């Protein structure tokens, strides 16, 4: 698309205690190849208690707003109130968008795509790449493709296609139709937004050329907590949308079988004689799927549903 015909885009980045990564994220956004006069960068400080507010004040060319209500979805809704353009892009404080990220997203929004679901494109998702792993935990998360947007775009038995807000572009009329993010969710609110959009007739399309680089969790506690959050998010989604699937409960029996197999393999892993990563793989699987299972149980209790 010729640059003189490009639409304006508001970019929303929520941040909470992001002093280690937020400067890099803003620098990457300021270096986009998209015309700067058409880009509004909104950074929402979600009541940070570290040096994030001081870091934000060092940058020109961004709009800094404050949202005291804790939660990334409340922060994104706050950003929406200040967005002045009809296209809204989202990324996170621990992501580095590539220079052509926004250009690629906008191009995909305007090109007919045979994978659009169902018809009218309302949300575009881009690729989430991993930083080169610095340890085995990061290598495992990359190996498992936990943030693979193409995989999320594929429908599953208990999931409509969705994208995460680490990398997506949403038309304003989607928000006009369905409202903003549901702050009922601590996690999986981006999936909920995509589900609600599809139920209102908007389509999703995947744009692999629009990439951000994401820093994955780097220790075992981070791996466990991330998996626990995903399990909690599944229970929350099912509690809100169970009528969509016509079921009163959800049982992911394959995951429980996989967890049991991983536990057994973990016992023998140190004696396997394999390389370090291959030997640790079943141990990482055990940690991740244990966290997922416990997250689903806790989410079921909190959301008054049954997801196991």
BAPA-617874 format. One line per 3 residues: for each residue x, y, z of C-alpha. Coordinates in nm, 4 decimals. Example, Ala and Ser with C-alpha at 12.3 -4.5 7.8 and 13.67 -1.06 7.14 Angstrom:
1.2300:-0.4500:0.7800  1.3670:-0.1060:0.7140
***
This chain:
0.0000:0.0000:0.0000  0.1423:0.3447:-0.0910  0.2525:0.5332:0.2185
0.0253:0.8269:0.1399  -0.2737:0.5917:0.1662  -0.1773:0.4235:0.4915
-0.4317:0.4564:0.7740  -0.3539:0.5886:1.1188  -0.2913:0.3314:1.3926
-0.2977:0.3601:1.7707  -0.0610:0.1175:1.9464  -0.1436:0.0210:2.3042
0.1196:-0.1222:2.5389  0.0255:-0.2038:2.8995  0.3105:-0.2179:3.1464
0.3400:-0.3141:3.5103  0.6821:-0.3100:3.6759  0.8494:-0.3418:3.3393
1.1701:-0.1524:3.4100  1.3834:-0.4267:3.2538  1.2099:-0.4340:2.9156
0.9893:-0.1297:2.8547  1.2645:0.0974:2.7199  1.3555:-0.1564:2.4519
0.9908:-0.2003:2.3554  0.9377:0.1752:2.3165  1.2596:0.2173:2.1198
1.1469:-0.0572:1.8811  0.8074:0.1101:1.8362  0.9663:0.4484:1.7703
1.1864:0.2834:1.5047  0.8974:0.1333:1.3041  0.9066:0.1980:0.9297
0.5466:0.3230:0.9426  0.5066:0.7031:0.9001  0.5370:0.8477:1.2497
0.2642:1.1060:1.1866  0.0193:0.8170:1.1476  0.1226:0.6322:1.4640
0.0029:0.6993:1.8170  0.1931:0.5052:2.0821  -0.0011:0.4732:2.4070
0.1830:0.3231:2.7044  -0.0468:0.2466:2.9968  0.1286:0.2388:3.3328
-0.0725:-0.0131:3.5350  0.0275:0.1308:3.8740  0.3932:0.0261:3.8584
0.5976:0.0395:4.1785  0.9443:0.0141:4.0215  1.1283:0.2628:3.7981
0.8885:0.2200:3.5060  0.7231:0.5659:3.5470  1.0637:0.7398:3.5443
1.1701:0.5476:3.2344  0.8503:0.6431:3.0513  0.9109:1.0116:3.1174
1.2402:0.9906:2.9285  1.0681:0.9319:2.5936  0.9188:1.1856:2.3566
0.6672:1.0814:2.0943  0.4558:0.8591:2.3186  0.1388:0.9127:2.5201
0.1692:0.7905:2.8783  -0.1535:0.7234:3.0656  -0.2188:0.5748:3.4081
-0.4582:0.2967:3.5062  -0.4720:0.2268:3.8805  -0.6950:-0.0822:3.8501
-0.4612:-0.3776:3.8407  -0.4790:-0.6037:3.5375  -0.3530:-0.5927:3.1808
-0.7048:-0.5942:3.0356  -0.8100:-0.2968:3.2463  -0.4945:-0.1231:3.1230
-0.5754:-0.2014:2.7602  -0.9297:-0.0699:2.8055  -0.7818:0.2484:2.9486
-0.5610:0.2793:2.6417  -0.8641:0.2372:2.4166  -1.0203:0.5480:2.5709
-0.7247:0.7552:2.4502  -0.6849:0.5914:2.1068  -0.7556:0.8369:1.8261
-0.7289:0.6060:1.5235  -0.9640:0.3438:1.3809  -0.7044:0.0679:1.3833
-0.5745:-0.0441:1.7222  -0.2553:-0.2489:1.7510  -0.1476:-0.4300:2.0650
0.1860:-0.5540:2.1880  0.3454:-0.6073:2.5281  0.6182:-0.4438:2.7316
0.8404:-0.7511:2.6954  0.8147:-0.7619:2.3148  1.0312:-0.6047:2.0460
0.8319:-0.5424:1.7263  1.0344:-0.5717:1.4080  1.0637:-0.2547:1.1966
0.8000:-0.3637:0.9435  0.5637:-0.5115:1.2061  0.2930:-0.2494:1.1772
0.3208:-0.2177:0.8000  0.2708:-0.5912:0.7613  -0.0290:-0.5989:0.9969
-0.2011:-0.3167:0.8093  -0.1290:-0.4772:0.4725  -0.2884:-0.8015:0.5932
-0.5951:-0.6146:0.7113  -0.6503:-0.4891:0.3567  -0.5685:-0.8025:0.1560
-0.8391:-1.0699:0.1101  -0.7289:-1.3837:0.2905  -0.8710:-1.7274:0.2221
-0.8088:-1.8207:0.5858  -1.0270:-1.5428:0.7205  -1.2840:-1.6766:0.9651
-1.5688:-1.6359:0.9097  -1.5923:-1.3505:0.6540  -1.5243:-0.9896:0.7451
-1.1731:-0.9416:0.8849  -1.1822:-0.7705:1.2214  -0.8655:-0.8952:1.3918
-0.5204:-0.9711:1.2513  -0.2641:-1.1701:1.4478  0.1075:-1.1697:1.3766
0.3953:-1.4037:1.4531  0.5509:-1.4146:1.8016  0.9154:-1.5162:1.7841
1.1397:-1.6047:2.0769  1.4647:-1.4379:2.1643  1.7521:-1.6827:2.1167
1.7214:-1.9020:2.4295  1.9769:-1.8378:2.7003  1.8951:-2.1488:2.9051
1.7077:-2.4787:2.8867  1.3785:-2.3390:3.0184  1.3616:-2.0789:2.7436
1.4597:-2.3451:2.4918  1.1761:-2.5669:2.6169  0.9132:-2.2931:2.5891
1.0285:-2.2184:2.2356  1.0326:-2.5911:2.1552  0.6724:-2.6267:2.2759
0.5624:-2.3242:2.0676  0.3540:-2.1963:2.3563  0.2986:-1.8585:2.1879
0.2576:-1.9923:1.8341  -0.0101:-1.7679:1.6848  -0.0581:-1.9944:1.3849
-0.1458:-2.2797:1.6216  -0.3889:-2.0545:1.8095  -0.5524:-1.9637:1.4797
-0.6508:-2.3272:1.4326  -0.9819:-2.4290:1.5876  -0.9856:-2.7026:1.8527
-1.2585:-2.9040:2.0228  -1.3021:-2.6517:2.3020  -1.1617:-2.3386:2.1420
-1.2448:-2.1006:1.8629  -0.9454:-1.9455:1.6840  -0.7814:-1.6604:1.8740
-0.4729:-1.4431:1.8975  -0.2819:-1.3043:2.1940  -0.2380:-0.9325:2.2496
0.1385:-0.9637:2.2280  0.0825:-0.9144:1.8556  -0.2500:-0.8235:1.7020
-0.4392:-0.5495:1.5188  -0.8085:-0.4824:1.5817  -1.0515:-0.2601:1.3942
-1.2265:-0.0080:1.6145  -1.5696:-0.1194:1.4966  -1.5007:-0.4547:1.6633
-1.4792:-0.2755:1.9975  -1.7786:-0.0605:1.9043  -1.9804:-0.3775:1.8500
-1.8675:-0.6001:2.1369  -1.7128:-0.3607:2.3876  -1.3608:-0.3724:2.5255
-1.1717:-0.6451:2.7070  -1.3629:-0.8274:2.9783  -1.1826:-0.7590:3.3072
-1.3440:-1.0732:3.4498  -1.0360:-1.2402:3.3038  -0.6955:-1.2342:3.4684
-0.5614:-1.4166:3.1640  -0.7219:-1.5334:2.8362  -0.9083:-1.2049:2.7924
-0.7549:-1.1770:2.4463  -0.9007:-1.5173:2.3533  -1.2372:-1.4042:2.4905
-1.2233:-1.0893:2.2770  -1.1526:-1.2952:1.9642  -1.4308:-1.5401:2.0470
-1.6851:-1.2630:2.0997  -1.5768:-1.0939:1.7770  -1.6310:-1.4139:1.5784
-1.9704:-1.4693:1.7358  -2.0637:-1.1219:1.6070  -1.9535:-1.2079:1.2539
-1.6006:-1.0662:1.2446  -1.3219:-1.2749:1.0983  -0.9665:-1.3449:1.2087
-0.6656:-1.3668:0.9787  -0.3067:-1.4672:1.0483  -0.0181:-1.2567:0.9173
0.3118:-1.4462:0.9630  0.5208:-1.1603:0.8223  0.4201:-0.9259:1.1066
0.6571:-1.0320:1.3823  0.7491:-0.9358:1.7355  1.0257:-1.0933:1.9401
0.9257:-1.2037:2.2891  1.1363:-1.2822:2.5952  1.0099:-1.6140:2.7315
1.0024:-1.7153:3.0984  1.3514:-1.8140:3.2012  1.3229:-2.0294:3.5155
1.1246:-2.3239:3.6437  0.8995:-2.1095:3.8631  0.8183:-1.8924:3.5633
0.7387:-2.2005:3.3538  0.5112:-2.3373:3.6255  0.3330:-2.0068:3.6905
0.2765:-1.9479:3.3189  0.1230:-2.2942:3.2827  -0.0892:-2.2395:3.5939
-0.2174:-1.9109:3.4483  -0.3078:-2.0834:3.1217  -0.5011:-2.3491:3.3127
-0.6864:-2.0818:3.5083  -0.7605:-1.9033:3.1808  -0.9090:-2.2182:3.0259
-1.1471:-2.2560:3.3192  -1.2450:-1.8898:3.2929  -1.3155:-1.9164:2.9207
-1.5201:-2.2302:2.9613  -1.7195:-2.0816:3.2498  -1.8182:-1.7825:3.0381
-1.8719:-1.9637:2.7061  -1.9813:-2.3168:2.8042  -2.3115:-2.2803:2.6167
-2.1101:-2.2365:2.2986  -1.9886:-2.5964:2.3250  -2.3089:-2.7467:2.4610
-2.1303:-2.9140:2.7509  -2.1532:-2.8721:3.1270  -1.7916:-2.9677:3.1933
-1.4613:-3.0145:3.0140  -1.2203:-3.3004:3.0615  -0.8863:-3.2908:2.8777
-0.8032:-3.6578:2.9258  -0.5143:-3.6566:2.6763  -0.3306:-3.3991:2.8853
-0.3663:-3.6131:3.1982  -0.2316:-3.9158:3.0141  0.0595:-3.7056:2.8875
0.1282:-3.5797:3.2411  0.1346:-3.9347:3.3776  0.3729:-4.0427:3.1009
0.5954:-3.7406:3.1678  0.6184:-3.8249:3.5383  0.7261:-4.1811:3.4589
0.9788:-4.0623:3.2006  1.1145:-3.8038:3.4454  1.2135:-4.0767:3.6881
1.4329:-4.2428:3.4275  1.5485:-3.9225:3.2562  1.8788:-3.8800:3.4458
1.9796:-4.2335:3.3432  1.8755:-4.2057:2.9815  2.2155:-4.1073:2.8504
2.0577:-3.8484:2.6222  2.1730:-3.4924:2.5696  2.0978:-3.2419:2.8425
1.7891:-3.0891:2.6790  1.6416:-3.4266:2.5788  1.7003:-3.5588:2.9303
1.5284:-3.2567:3.0845  1.2353:-3.2598:2.8415  1.0068:-3.4941:3.0434
1.0893:-3.3009:3.3614  0.9893:-2.9746:3.1957  0.6744:-3.1454:3.0640
0.5884:-3.2589:3.4157  0.6281:-2.9090:3.5569  0.4320:-2.7458:3.2752
0.1414:-2.9921:3.2689  0.1231:-3.0068:3.6488  0.0868:-2.6292:3.6507
-0.1769:-2.6479:3.3784  -0.3770:-2.9110:3.5665  -0.3633:-2.7249:3.8987
-0.4533:-2.3999:3.7246  -0.7627:-2.5630:3.5780  -0.8623:-2.6988:3.9183
-0.8156:-2.3618:4.0893  -0.9948:-2.1866:3.8043  -1.2832:-2.4319:3.8317
-1.3201:-2.3539:4.2012  -1.2999:-1.9778:4.1512  -1.5248:-1.9678:3.8425
-1.7755:-2.2293:3.9659  -1.7296:-2.4591:3.6711  -1.5621:-2.7947:3.6070
-1.2584:-2.8074:3.3821  -1.0099:-3.0892:3.4412
***
